[in-house]
């Protein structure tokens, strides 16, 4: 198998193992080869991003809910920690979403 086929196979393995971050890496590398993606490759890329972003959105909602509860309690120290953590999740969302150069294998 060629490099492209290996990357697609790695993405499929990652999908089966529910390791979507790794699936994104593999498919980003395929997309970075400057060739038109096949329907299957486009679907794999879409599934990878959908799951990575979906998980981070769920985290964002949960953290926001906790933040709201803590605001009602008036716990300023915890609020600061929650807000910092929420920003970490936000940065991860942006990193996962915005295109970057292909990553080394």
C-alpha positions, -999 to +999 in steps of 0.1 A: +000+000+000+011+036-006+013+063+019-022+076+011-037+042+015-019+037+048-032+071+061-068+062+051-065+028+068-051+045+099-081+068+099-105+039+097-087+021+126-089+053+146-126+056+138-133+020+150-113+027+182-132+060+186-099+080+186-112+108+165-083+132+172-060+107+156-085+102+128-083+140+121-045+138+120-045+110+094-071+127+072-054+161+074-023+144+061-042+129+032-058+163+025-023+179+026-012+157-003-027+182-028-048+156-045-086+155-048-101+135-020-123+106-029-159+104-016-147+079+011-119+102+022-142+132+024-166+112+045-138+101+068-126+137+072-161+148+079-168+121+105-135+129+122-142+166+126-178+160+135-168+138+164-139+159+176-159+191+175-190+174+190-171+162+220-157+196+226-190+213+222-205+189+248-176+198+271-182+235+265-219+231+274-212+212+306-185+237+317-209+266+310-236+249+331-212+244+360-200+281+356-236+293+359-243+272+390-211+286+406-221+321+397-254+316+416-234+303+446-210+333+445-178+311+445-153+336+429-122+313+433-139+284+416-154+307+390-119+318+380-107+282+377-138+273+357-134+302+333-098+294+327-107+258+319-135+269+296-109+290+277-087+259+274-115+240+258-123+269+235-087+270+223-088+232+217-120+237+196-103+263+175-072+242+171-092+212+160-113+232+136-089+256+118-068+240+090-032+236+096-002+222+078-002+184+076+012+168+107+040+143+106+031+107+108 
